[in-house]
Amino acid sequence: MALTTSQAFSGPSADQTASSSDEAVLLAFGDSLTAGFGLAEQDAFPAVLEARLRGQGYPVRVINAGVSGDTTADGLDRLEWVLAGLPADRKTLAILELGANDALRGVNPDITRRNLTAMVEIFLERDIPVFLAGMLAPLNLGRDFTARFNAIFPDLAESFDLPLYPFFLEGVVGNPALNLGDGIHPNEQGIIAITDNILPLIVDFLRTHGVRPAP
């Protein structure tokens, strides 16, 4: 598969940042799987996740900071700029979902690991807790590459004591009913499935860091 179509992220919009100061900000930082390639804004993962969290009473604004086509190198290049645009007066947490395009382009897993490590360190230096949304390499890239790539996310989770959802596309990849016509990107129902799967872990992540349902 390929997640390479360019889509620019222009920074948090006024609607995304102009919310109550008692709301937490959850930055969804990733590639097309986060950006919502081929979907309406309200059907992308960040919007669906926010709706589900708010439905459970959590005062959370989920910011869509996904850019289609991004590799981990691209993400690292823009991370500081994205963080500079976030509101300074609110608790901020992050979901880090990058790596699929590295695997598809055959980027050396050591480089992917280094870039992801650098991004985690940038978040943590700013006291921004990180939730890792993991990725698995396609099997056709060979046993050695697949083993080295697939070890990255569990290793980072262990090294930095981070929560990990091992495979962002769990239960969705390869299912035509849950993907767009390209057979690559999740459709609306695929995003709902992803959100259903990951939501309990995100709720635990929020509660661990003091974000509770509004009374």
N, C-alpha and C positions, 0 to 999 in steps of 0.2 A: 504494500500500500504506500501511498505518498501523501504527506500532509504539507504540501509545499506552496500552495497558492498564497500569494502575498495579501495581507490585510493589515492596515496600519492601526496601531493603537495610539490615539492622540492625547492620552492622559485622562484622568478621572473627569467626568463631565460635571457640570454644575448640579445636576440632579443627583449624581452619585455622592457628592460631597456636602451638599446643602441639606443636611439632616440634623436631627437633634444631637446635642453634645453628649447625651447619655447613651447613644447608640455605639456599639462596637463596629469597627470596620474590619471586614474579612476580605483581604486582597486575594483574588483568584488570579495567579500569575502563571501563564502557560502559553500553549500554542493553539492551533485551530480547535483542538478538543475542548479547550476552555472558551475560546473566542466565539464558538458556535458557527463554524463554517457552514454556509448553506441554509442557515436557520434565521428566523426573525429574532430580534434582540430578546424578546420575552421568552423565547424557547431555548435560549442558550443555557448552558449549565449554571453560570452564576445567578441568572435571574430565577431559574427554577429552584435552585438551592435556597436563595433568599426567601422566596415565597413559602417554601416548606418550613424554614426556620421561623419565619414570622408567624406562620400558622400554628406553631408550637409555643408562641409567645416570646421568642428570643429577639431582643432589640438589636438586630444585626443588619448592616448594609454591606452587601456583597458587591465588590467592585470587579468588573470584568476587565482584567489586564492581560487578556490573551491576544496573541498576534499569530495569525496563520502563517505557517512556514518557519517559525522560529526554531532554531537549534538552541542548545544550552549556551553556546557562545553568544548568540544574539540576545538571549535573555540576560546574560551577565552584562552585556554592553548597555542595556537599557534600564537595568534594575535601579540604579541610583537615581536616575531621572524620574522613574515612576514613584519611588518612595518620596522624593522631594515634593511631589504634587499631592500627597495625602494630607488630610487634616491633622494638625499637630495636637489637637485637644481631645482626641478620642483614642481609646484602646484599639490597637491594631494587631491583627493576626494575619497569617498568610497560608494559603494553599499553594504549594509549589508543584506544578504539573508540566514538566519539560523532559525531553529525552527521546521522544518518538522519532523526531526528524534526524537526530544523531544516528539512531540505529538504522533508519532507512537509507541514510547516505553513507553508511559504513564508517562513520567517524570512530577513530580509535577510542575504545571505552575508557582508556586512561584519561583522555581529554575530557570526555563527558563527565567522568567522576570528578576531575579537578574543577570543572566549571560549576557543577552542582554543589560541590563542597564550598566553593567561594561564595555562591549565592546564599547558602545556608548561613555561612559566617557573617555575611552582610546583614541578613535579617536579625540574627541573634545579637550582633553588636548593637543593634538599635532596639533591643528588647522586644522584638517582634517574634512571637512564637510561630513555629513552622509545622505544618502538616504536610507530609510527603505523599503525593499521589504518584504511585510507581508505574513503571512501564516495563514490558517484556519485549525482547528482540524477536523478530520473525525467525522461525526455525531455518529458513533457507539461507541465512547468513553464515551458517557453519557452527559446529559444536563449540569450538573455542571462543569465537566471538560471542555467541549466545550466552555461554557460561560467564564470561567476563562482564558482559553488559548486565545480565540479570542479577548479578551480585551487588551492583552499585547501590540500589535503593535500600535493601536490607542492611548493607554495611553502614550506610549513612545514618539510617534510623538507629542502629545500635551505637555508633560512635557519638552521635549528638543527642541520644535519648529522645528521639522524635517519634510521634505517632506515624504509622505507615499504613496506607491502603495499597497492597502489593501491586495490583494491576487495575489501572483506571478503567479499562474497557472490559473488565470481567463480566461475562454473561452477555456481552453485546457484540464483540468482534466475531465476524463470520456468520452472523444471523441476519439474513436479508431483510427480515421484518423490522429490524432495529437500526438499519443503516440507510443512508441516502443511496441514490442510484449508482454512485461511484463505488459502492461496496466498501468504503473506507471510513467515512465520517458518520457518526450517529445521527439519526433523524430525531424528530420530536419524541417518539416513543423510546428511542435509545437513550436519550438524555434523561427521561423519567426513570428508566431502569438504572442508569448509573447513579442518579440521585438517591433512589430507593436503597441501593446497595451501600453507598458511602455515608448516608445521613446519620446513622447511629454513631459512627466513629467521629463525625464532625461535631455532633452534639457533645460527645464525651470530651473532645478537644476544647470546645468552648467552655464547658463547665470546669474543666481542669484549670483554665485560665481566668476563672471568675466571671464568666458571662452566663447569666442565669435568666430564666424566663421573667418577664416583667410581672409584678404582682397584680 
